[in-house]
Amino acid sequence: MVGLLRQVLVITQVIGLLQLCDTQKAPPAPRTAPQPPAPPPPAPPPPPPPPPPPPPPPPPPPPPPPPPPPPPPRPPAPQRQKVQQSTTSRPAATTLQPTVEEEDLNPREKQRRQLSRELQTSRLRHLSSFSDNFHHRTHGAWMYGDYRDLDTEEADSAPKCAKACEDDNECYHWNFHVQKLRCSFKGDNGYLSHSHEEYVSGNAARYISAMKAQSSEL
């Protein structure tokens, strides 16, 4: 019995040794690669950018330019002057004499007054040379509307100048220079100025007829 136990013990040891040898001969278990560290959690998304500031308001429109100044009024067209036929008698041709007070004036003023008296005397002489029934004559000159001038040989007096104007269909007014004895014709425009002491003037009958026709139409 003891021998049997010894045999069982020996067999058990042998089996243990065999198992030990098999264990030592078994290939080592494969090594697992180290696991990489877990990635960090993703960063939170950046906050959205702030909205852009609103654009500045547009500048106010410039004020409108001032209106242009109104054009200067056009000068009125020269109107025909109404002529009233002289009903007074012819002025007497007299020579004006200096007054006593003029003796104390300076030479220049004496000369000026003497020239004025001579012009007035010449005007009166030429105006008095018209017949009483002549339609129009006066002192002064018709301004603008120049038509033509006559030589002294053609008209050396105011009545001759007026007669020559009547014979010319384009003549509506006449001027006569009482010192230079110069006759000038004027057309159907302009105006009469009484400030020219050296002239006498008058209107042709055709001008007076046209003025009467114009007055009757109004």
Buried (B, 14 or more C-beta within 10 A) or exposed (E): EEEEEEEEEEEEEEEEEEEEEEEEEEEEEEEEEEEEEEEEEEEEEEEEEEEEEEEEEEEEEEEEEEEEEEEEEEEEEEEBBEBEEBEEEBEEBEEEEEEEEEEEEEEEEBEEBEEEBBBBBBBBBBBBBBEEEBBBBBBBBBBEBEBEEBEEEEBBBBBBBBEBBBEBEEBBBBBBBBEEBBBBBBBBBBEBEEEBBBBBBBBBBBBBEBBEEEEEEE
